[in-house]
Amino acid sequence: MNAINPSHQVVSADNPVHDRQGQDDDKPMRSRDHVNEEQDINVLLGSYADILFVLMPFTVIGLFKAWQQGIQGFLLGYDLSVAAAVLAGLALVKFILGLISDARMSKYRERLVFLVAGTVFMVLVPSLMLSILVMLSEETPRFVMFVQPVLLIAGIRAYSGAVTSTNHLLRYPLP
């Protein structure tokens, strides 16, 4: 193995494609991409930290209900729907903040408005309606055990998607 040229490429004066000088030109681009990727990861980790803090009280309530009534008591309650609604509301705030906080985002307003409408339609309204129906019902239907976790996952995805998509659009504008 060649320690100077580990890729086993022939480096010579008559081979300009594999010239060392050409390889050094790529370094600033790679380091800039690495910094942007690191910033994207930090933004994603920050949004996951937000999600964990939002879910913390619901986790405590869920553990208590699971201890008292079993896992079905928790899954048939309205807590997961409320958590999904909170995350959907936070996602809406992030989408709107992304839209109004930077003038460069105005060219994406139709996309962001679509994401706001989709979040309201797919997560916020169904989770609020389901929580109200569960609170008002004598006996909760069994399908709620499956729908609420799906709504919670959709709320988590909406919030993390709102944060990452806004930052991504600012960093890598579409043509």
C-alpha positions as CSV (number, residue, x, y, z in Angstrom):
1,M,0.0,0.0,0.0
2,N,1.3,3.4,-0.9
3,A,1.3,5.7,2.2
4,I,1.6,8.8,0.2
5,N,-1.2,8.0,-2.3
6,P,-3.6,5.5,-0.5
7,S,-6.1,5.5,-3.4
8,H,-3.5,3.8,-5.7
9,Q,-4.0,6.5,-8.3
10,V,-1.0,7.3,-10.5
11,V,0.3,10.7,-9.8
12,S,2.4,12.1,-12.5
13,A,3.0,15.4,-14.4
14,D,1.4,14.0,-17.6
15,N,-1.8,12.9,-15.8
16,P,-3.6,16.2,-14.9
17,V,-6.7,14.4,-13.7
18,H,-4.9,12.8,-10.8
19,D,-2.6,15.7,-10.1
20,R,-2.2,16.4,-6.4
21,Q,-2.9,20.1,-6.9
22,G,-6.3,19.3,-8.3
23,Q,-7.1,17.2,-5.1
24,D,-6.3,20.1,-2.8
25,D,-8.8,22.3,-4.6
26,D,-11.6,19.9,-3.4
27,K,-10.6,20.3,0.2
28,P,-12.4,23.6,0.9
29,M,-15.6,22.3,-0.7
30,R,-15.4,19.1,1.4
31,S,-14.8,21.0,4.6
32,R,-17.7,23.4,3.9
33,D,-19.9,20.4,3.2
34,H,-18.7,18.8,6.4
35,V,-19.5,22.0,8.4
36,N,-23.0,22.2,6.8
37,E,-23.6,18.6,7.6
38,E,-22.5,19.1,11.2
39,Q,-24.8,22.1,11.5
40,D,-27.7,20.0,10.1
41,I,-27.0,17.3,12.6
42,N,-26.9,19.9,15.5
43,V,-30.3,21.3,14.3
44,L,-31.8,17.8,14.2
45,L,-30.4,17.0,17.7
46,G,-31.8,20.3,19.0
47,S,-35.3,19.5,17.6
48,Y,-35.1,16.0,19.2
49,A,-34.2,17.6,22.5
50,D,-37.3,19.8,22.2
51,I,-39.4,16.7,21.4
52,L,-38.1,14.8,24.4
53,F,-39.0,17.7,26.7
54,V,-42.5,17.9,25.3
55,L,-43.0,14.2,25.7
56,M,-41.5,14.0,29.2
57,P,-44.7,14.9,31.2
58,F,-46.7,12.6,28.9
59,T,-44.3,9.8,29.5
60,V,-44.7,10.2,33.3
61,I,-48.4,10.2,33.0
62,G,-48.2,7.2,30.7
63,L,-46.0,5.3,33.1
64,F,-48.4,6.1,35.9
65,K,-51.5,5.0,33.9
66,A,-49.7,1.8,32.7
67,W,-48.8,1.0,36.4
68,Q,-52.4,1.6,37.5
69,Q,-54.4,0.3,34.6
70,G,-52.0,-1.6,32.4
71,I,-50.7,-0.5,29.0
72,Q,-54.3,-0.6,27.5
73,G,-55.4,2.0,30.0
74,F,-52.7,4.3,28.7
75,L,-53.2,3.6,25.0
76,L,-57.0,4.0,25.4
77,G,-56.6,7.4,27.2
78,Y,-56.3,10.7,25.4
79,D,-52.8,11.6,26.4
80,L,-51.1,10.5,23.2
81,S,-53.5,12.6,21.2
82,V,-52.8,15.7,23.3
83,A,-49.0,15.1,22.9
84,A,-49.5,14.8,19.1
85,A,-51.5,18.1,19.1
86,V,-48.8,19.9,21.1
87,L,-46.1,18.7,18.7
88,A,-48.3,19.7,15.7
89,G,-48.8,23.1,17.1
90,L,-45.1,23.5,17.6
91,A,-44.5,22.4,14.0
92,L,-46.9,25.1,12.8
93,V,-45.1,27.7,14.8
94,K,-41.7,26.6,13.3
95,F,-43.2,26.6,9.7
96,I,-44.6,30.1,10.2
97,L,-41.4,31.4,11.9
98,G,-39.4,30.0,9.0
99,L,-41.7,31.8,6.6
100,I,-41.6,35.2,8.2
101,S,-38.2,35.3,9.8
102,D,-36.1,35.4,6.6
103,A,-36.9,37.3,3.4
104,R,-35.3,34.5,1.4
105,M,-38.0,32.1,2.5
106,S,-40.7,34.1,0.7
107,K,-40.1,32.2,-2.5
108,Y,-41.0,29.0,-0.7
109,R,-44.2,30.3,0.9
110,E,-46.5,28.1,-1.2
111,R,-44.6,25.0,0.0
112,L,-44.6,26.1,3.6
113,V,-48.3,27.0,3.5
114,F,-48.9,23.5,2.1
115,L,-46.9,22.0,4.9
116,V,-48.9,24.1,7.4
117,A,-52.2,22.9,5.9
118,G,-51.0,19.3,5.8
119,T,-50.0,19.4,9.5
120,V,-53.3,20.9,10.5
121,F,-55.3,18.4,8.4
122,M,-53.2,15.3,9.1
123,V,-52.2,15.8,12.7
124,L,-53.6,18.7,14.6
125,V,-57.3,18.4,13.9
126,P,-57.5,14.5,14.1
127,S,-55.5,14.5,17.4
128,L,-57.7,17.2,19.0
129,M,-60.9,15.5,17.8
130,L,-59.7,12.1,19.0
131,S,-58.8,13.5,22.4
132,I,-62.2,15.1,22.8
133,L,-64.0,12.0,21.6
134,V,-62.0,9.8,24.1
135,M,-62.8,12.2,26.9
136,L,-66.5,12.2,26.1
137,S,-66.9,8.4,25.5
138,E,-68.1,5.9,28.1
139,E,-66.0,3.1,26.5
140,T,-63.2,4.0,24.1
141,P,-63.1,2.1,20.8
142,R,-60.1,-0.3,20.4
143,F,-58.9,1.4,17.2
144,V,-57.8,4.3,19.3
145,M,-54.9,2.2,20.6
146,F,-53.5,2.1,17.1
147,V,-54.4,5.6,15.8
148,Q,-53.0,7.6,18.7
149,P,-49.4,6.3,18.4
150,V,-49.6,7.0,14.6
151,L,-50.7,10.5,15.3
152,L,-47.9,10.9,17.8
153,I,-45.3,9.7,15.3
154,A,-46.8,12.1,12.7
155,G,-46.5,15.0,15.2
156,I,-42.9,14.1,16.0
157,R,-42.2,13.9,12.2
158,A,-44.0,17.2,11.6
159,Y,-42.0,19.1,14.2
160,S,-38.6,17.7,13.3
161,G,-39.5,18.2,9.6
162,A,-40.4,21.8,10.2
163,V,-37.2,22.6,11.9
164,T,-34.9,20.7,9.4
165,S,-36.7,21.8,6.2
166,T,-36.6,25.4,7.1
167,N,-32.9,25.3,7.9
168,H,-32.2,23.2,4.8
169,L,-34.1,25.6,2.5
170,L,-32.1,28.6,4.0
171,R,-28.8,26.8,3.5
172,Y,-29.4,25.1,0.1
173,P,-31.9,27.3,-1.8
174,L,-33.8,25.5,-4.6
175,P,-33.3,26.9,-8.1
